[in-house]
Amino acid sequence: MDKKITTDLGSQIKSYIRWYQEDCTDPHDELEWLINLVIDSGGKQKDEMIQVLEDNYNWCKSNK
């Protein structure tokens, strides 16, 4: 059963980003948790997240 969204999703995303930027006490762990959440969800999202991570890793290696 899908959780019912009671507030505009865009507003929730903006609120989360503001919290992450201003009040999150451990952004590294929070971001790692979010990435793992996407990967663990499987399907297309998993493949897309793995591609983003791979592309970023390769970009970082080539720009050192």
C-alpha positions as CSV (number, residue, x, y, z in Angstrom):
1,M,0.0,0.0,0.0
2,D,1.4,3.4,-1.0
3,K,1.6,6.1,1.6
4,K,-0.8,8.9,0.9
5,I,0.9,12.2,0.3
6,T,-1.0,15.0,2.2
7,T,1.2,17.9,1.1
8,D,2.4,19.0,-2.2
9,L,5.4,16.8,-3.0
10,G,7.4,19.8,-4.4
11,S,7.0,21.6,-1.1
12,Q,8.1,18.6,0.8
13,I,11.2,18.2,-1.3
14,K,12.1,21.9,-0.9
15,S,11.6,21.6,2.9
16,Y,13.8,18.6,3.0
17,I,16.5,20.3,1.0
18,R,16.4,23.4,3.3
19,W,16.7,21.1,6.4
20,Y,19.6,19.3,4.8
21,Q,21.4,22.5,4.0
22,E,20.7,24.3,7.2
23,D,20.0,21.9,10.1
24,C,21.3,18.4,9.2
25,T,24.0,17.5,11.7
26,D,25.6,14.7,9.6
27,P,25.1,15.5,5.8
28,H,27.5,12.8,4.8
29,D,25.6,10.0,6.5
30,E,22.2,11.4,5.4
31,L,23.3,11.5,1.7
32,E,24.8,8.0,2.0
33,W,21.5,6.8,3.4
34,L,19.5,8.4,0.6
35,I,21.7,6.9,-2.1
36,N,21.4,3.4,-0.5
37,L,17.7,3.9,-0.2
38,V,17.5,4.5,-4.0
39,I,19.8,1.6,-4.8
40,D,17.8,-0.7,-2.5
41,S,14.6,0.3,-4.2
42,G,15.7,-1.7,-7.3
43,G,14.5,-1.3,-10.8
44,K,15.1,1.7,-13.0
45,Q,16.0,3.9,-10.0
46,K,18.7,1.6,-8.9
47,D,20.2,1.5,-12.4
48,E,20.0,5.3,-12.7
49,M,21.6,5.9,-9.3
50,I,24.5,3.4,-10.1
51,Q,25.0,5.2,-13.4
52,V,25.1,8.6,-11.7
53,L,27.6,7.3,-9.1
54,E,29.8,5.8,-11.8
55,D,29.7,8.9,-14.0
56,N,30.6,11.1,-11.0
57,Y,33.4,8.7,-9.9
58,N,34.9,8.8,-13.4
59,W,34.6,12.6,-13.7
60,C,36.4,13.0,-10.3
61,K,39.2,10.6,-11.3
62,S,39.8,12.5,-14.6
63,N,39.7,15.9,-13.0
64,K,42.3,15.4,-10.2
